[in-house]
Amino acid sequence: MRTRAPLATAALAALLATTTTLAGCGSGSPPSPPSGVDLLVVPTPDPDADDFVEVVDNPWFPLLPGTRWEYDVPRATTETLVVEVAAGPDVAGVATTDLVRTSADGTVVRDHYAQDTAGNVWWFGREGEWTAGVDGAEAGLAMPADPRRGDGFVTGRSTSGDEVATVERLDGGAVVPQGEFDDTVELEVRDAAGLPRREVYARGVGLVLVGETALVDLTRPE
């Protein structure tokens, strides 16, 4: 994984220049420059296995074996989504951890992640859709070790285009059926088609809210 320069792409700069800040956001401190994560190339076309560790324990994006999240999906034909952690494949020479999402109708989606030695979590692909290192796809940043308001980064580069995230808010909090969370990071994520979604992550828990889909139950490893 190259670490020679900060993230800087024309497409990302244009996106950040036109991104509208969500109403009421603010953390009491001025935004950091939208430089992505210092010293990282995002997405990375050449991940190095020596740059990664076995356990994904980023506090905002923990993927610890035995963890199970259950979400309520409003107005969906399958209203319950269960997410669990499993061992993933080697991708581009890096051992990954899978986040496995199972809908009530039995549909399963597996995403591949790995954490680098600095604590940043990278997205290496989605089973059956794209894989880093194949057909020009590249691993993107799923969650920085130390998110800063205003940071922007490519979460993944696939044949369909780039998905881009911006840190919109810190410590904004979230209230979901599982409970109330104060220590949070809020992202605005735009998919390859440019469609936005809001994601809220709580420290030590992970994703608690995406759009109107909310966490209703959490099982942690003992």
HELIX and SHEET records of a PDB file:
HELIX    1   1 ALA A   10  THR A   18  1                                   9    
HELIX    2   2 ALA A   49  ASP A   51  5                                   3    
SHEET    1   A14 PHE A  52  VAL A  53  0                                        
SHEET    2   A14 VAL A 108  ASP A 116 -1                                        
SHEET    3   A14 VAL A  94  SER A 103 -1                                        
SHEET    4   A14 THR A  80  VAL A  91 -1                                        
SHEET    5   A14 ARG A  68  ASP A  72 -1                                        
SHEET    6   A14 THR A 213  THR A 219 -1                                        
SHEET    7   A14 GLY A 206  VAL A 210 -1                                        
SHEET    8   A14 PRO A 196  ALA A 202 -1                                        
SHEET    9   A14 THR A 184  ARG A 190 -1                                        
SHEET   10   A14 GLY A 161  LEU A 170 -1                                        
SHEET   11   A14 GLY A 152  SER A 158 -1                                        
SHEET   12   A14 GLU A 138  MET A 143 -1                                        
SHEET   13   A14 VAL A 121  ARG A 126 -1                                        
SHEET   14   A14 TRP A 130  THR A 131 -1                                        
SHEET    1   B 2 ALA A 174  VAL A 176  0                                        
SHEET    2   B 2 GLY A 179  PHE A 181 -1                                        
END                                                                             
